[in-house]
């Protein structure tokens, strides 16, 4: 799906979330999930940064989950602070960044992209 490359995909239903996870796992791509909330200031701060990273790394799937919208997903993934970024590869959590930490986010993506064989 070329339309989805280079952008952050918002998951508004558990079905959409599961579908995106399945797609990412099948493609063996790195998935970066942004657990966010509309009322969270740091989340709003980091959103444009995430959008830039999505453009820069079209081979990475960027997903966004609103914790108030998909409470069960946030609970399943033990998300307690916003924003929380969870890094997945082939269905496994490989990393986690808590907070709007631009540098740490970039370094973690770079690290995992380097270890993903194209």
Secondary structure, DSSP 8 states (H G I E B T S, - for coil): -GGGTTSEEEE-SHHHHHHHHHHHHHHT-EEEEEEE-TT-HHHHHHHHHHHHHHHH-TTSEEEEEETTTSHHHHHHTT--SSSEEEEEETTEEEEEEESS-HHHHHHHHHHHHHTS--
